[in-house]
């Protein structure tokens, strides 16, 4: 069901967002050299994952919106059929 996918994406987005903030804090604390480079690479991957999840959420929102439109259309059609 789309709502379950939506909830999973939201949970994943929150987790990844928290991980991004943690990585940013580590970088700001003055990590240097290879460690900083590795953290920045992980940070870039996490941001890409977050952007992908946001895209998935938008798609799910659109499908939910379309489903709602279909329900509204069917309700309107039922009302019209009464007359």
N, C-alpha and C positions, 0 to 999 in steps of 0.2 A: 504494500500500500504506500502511496506517495507520502502520506503524513509520517509514516515510520522512517522513510528515507530522509525526510526533512529533519526530523528530530536527531537522527544519527549525524547528519551533516552539521547541524547546529552544535552538537556535543563535540564533534571533531574540530570544528572551527574554534570553539572556545579553548580546547586543549592546545591546539597549535598556536593560538594567539598568546596563551600563557607561556608556552615554550619560547616564542619569539621574544617576549618581554624579558624572560630570564636570560636569553642569549645576549640581548642588547645590554642588559645590566652588566654581564660579565665583560663584554667588550669595553664598556664605559669605565670599568674598574682598572683599565690599563693593561689588558692582556696584550702581549706583543709577540712578534715572531711567528713561528709556525702555529702556535696555539691560536693566535688571533686570526690567522688566515683560515684555519680549520673551522673556527667558530663562525666566521663570515660566510664560509661555504655552506655550513649547516643552516645558518640564518637565511641565506638565499633560497635554499631548498624548502625550508619551512614556509617562507613567504609565497613561493610558487604553489605549494600545497594549499595554502590558505586561499589564494586567488582561484585555484581550481574548485575548491569547495564552495566559494562564493558563486562561481559560475553554475555549479550544480544546484545550489539553493535557488538561484534565479530561474533556472529551468523548471525546478519543482514548483516554484511559485507560479510560473506561467501555466503549468499543467493543472494546478489546483484552480487557478483563475478560469481556465477554459472549462474545467469540470463544473465550476460554479455557474458559468455562463450557460452551459447546457442544461443544468437543473433549472435555472431561471427561465430559460427558453421553454422547457417542457411545462413548467408551471403556467407560464403565460399562454401556451398553446392549450392547456387544459381549461383555463379560464375562457379563452375564446370559443372553445368547443361547447361550453355550457350555453352559449348564446346562439 
